[in-house]
């Protein structure tokens, strides 16, 4: 099993920045891809960004040019730097890790990001 713990959410004004972090523990050898998803009230959970163990990244169109995902394999952490935040970025953000053997996902408990003036 893998445990994921997020940190770094909060309230920020439009145009501001936040950095989310996620620490993985447990059977971390099982992890290949890690990522961030978000879910706004009344909406489905959606992909924000993914990163492979080798550092290849994939971003949702809404995140391109504003968000940067990074990963430290030695520390088993994944981060999301969010710049130029917009009110529509308001959501609960979830850290995700893919189990390479079971082809299933682990999830963190979520961290709230609110963009408002």
N, C-alpha and C positions, 0 to 999 in steps of 0.2 A: 504493500500500500504506500501511497504517497500523500503527504499532507502539504497543502498550500496555504500560506498566510499572506494576505495583502496588507499594505499600509500606504499612506500618503494621500488619501482623498481629503476633500474639504470643500469649502466655499471660496470661490474666486470670482473676480469681476470679469466681464467680457474683455477679451484681449489679453488676459493674464495667462499664467503658466502654472502647471502642477506636474509633479513627478510621482508616479505610482511605482511601488516596488512589490515584488512577490518572492517569498523565500520558500523553497521546496525542501522537504525533509522526508525521511523514511527511505523507501527503496528507490532512490533517485536514478539508479542505473536503468530503471524501466522507462525513463522519459526520453522521447526524442523531440518532437516539436512542442514548443510552449507558445502561449499567446495571451491576448487580452480580448475579452468580449464585453459588451455592455447591454444593459436592458433599461429602457426608459419606461415609466409608468404607462400601462396599457399597450405596450409594444412587445414584440418578440425579441429575444436575445439575438444580438448581431455581432458579427466579427468586427474587431477593430484592427488588429495586427497579429501576425504570426512570425515566429523566428525558429529556424531549424538549429540543430546542434552545431552545424557548421557556420551558422550566421546568416543564412539566406533569409530574406524577409519578404513579407507579403502584407499589403495594407488595403483596407477598405478605401474606396474613393473618397469618403468623407474625412479620412485621416491623412491622406497623402499630402505631403508638404507642410503639415502642421505637427504631426505626431512622429516620434521616433522610438522604435522598440530596440532594446538591447538585452544582452544576456551575458552572464558570467558563469561559465560552466564549472569553474573551480569552486565558486561559492554557492552554486545551485540557485541562482537568482535570475529573475527577469524583470526588466523595468520598462516603463512607458513614460517618456517625456512628452508632455502635451503643451504645446504653445498656441498662441492666438486662439484661445478657447472661445467658444460661442455658446449662447444659451442652449442651443440644440444639442450640445455635448453633455448636457445634464443627464445623468443616468447612474445606475449602480454598475460599477466596473468589476468584472470577474477575471481572475487569473485562471488559465487553463493549461493542463499538461497532458500530452498524449502518451498513453502506455503503449510502447512499441510491440509488446508481446500479445496483449489482449486487444489491441486496436480500439481502446476505449479511453475515455477522458476522466481526468481528475479536475475538481473545481475548488477554488477558494470560496470563502464565505461572502466575498463581495465588499467593495468599499464605495461609499457614496461620493460622487462628484457633482457639485452644484455650481453652475455658472450663472450668476445674477448680479445685477447692480443694486 
